[in-house]
Amino acid sequence: LVAAAFILWGPLVIGGGAALKPRVKKSFGEGATNVFKDVVGTANGGRSERRRKFIATYDGLRDGEINDEEEKMYCEAVVKACGEYMSMNNAMMLSVKKSPWWSKYVW
């Protein structure tokens, strides 16, 4: 779950949420842009504050109350899962060429 949230929200919070929103709106309509509500403009203190909070959240996931071996295993598992999810996310995004003809009836 940690890895999935990192892969899905990280790029929006730290990177291109603001740049991506108009493209999503143009392709899929205003209703498909709700995911950007908290990651663009001055929401939640602006981009720099959102970025700071995002990084602090992930850096703070481990509270230091476990031994070093457990910490290492946990971190390795999160990194591995992030890599796997990012690969799947990239493959999915690259496979989308354009909206199917019937999408206007769904969105």
Summary of the structure (lengths in Angstrom):
residues: 107
radius of gyration: 17.0
end to end distance: 27.3
largest distance: 54.9
contacts: 238
relative contact order: 0.14
helix: 76%
strand: 0%
